Each structure stands twice: as C-alpha cells, then as structure tokens.
Amino acid sequence: MISLISSVTYPDNNNDIINVDNPQKTKVVEEAVKILDSAIDKNKEDLTLYYYRGLALFYLHKFFDAFLDFDFIVEKEDEPM
C-alpha cells in the first residue's frame, strides 16, 4: 500500500512538479482508498490504516475527509505526537 501511494505521489524525475490532476495517478490513489476502506472495515482499530487513507484523501484534495481520518487518530492515540 505504501509503495502504491508513493509511486503516484512522487515524480519520476526530481525536476518534475507533481500533477495532482493526472487521471492515471488519481485512479491509482482512488483504488488505494477503496482498499484502505475495506481494510478499515475489517480492522477498525488499526490507526495506521487511517493515516494512509488520510494521506491518500489529502492527495485527492478531499481535505475534510482526510481531516476526519487524522482527527480520529489523534482521538484514539494515547500520546498523540
């Protein structure tokens, strides 16, 4: 999952600017969100899943949904950083 997300969020060439509107990259991240949704349904207490879904949602400019995932982590974490 990590490599799937990082493969679309980092440019192939360090001189390139990340194009968040690239349909191919967007499709891959949307698929990652679906996989993370399914994983969270099976293990609602794994905060790492919420973290990665939050990152993917942020990438997709779904900022409020990303905030909800990050806020959930802070609420559940004993000692949030």
Secondary structure as UniProt FT lines:
FT   HELIX           2..9
FT   TURN            14..15
FT   TURN            20..21
FT   HELIX           23..42
FT   TURN            44..45
FT   HELIX           47..59
FT   TURN            60..61
FT   HELIX           63..76
//
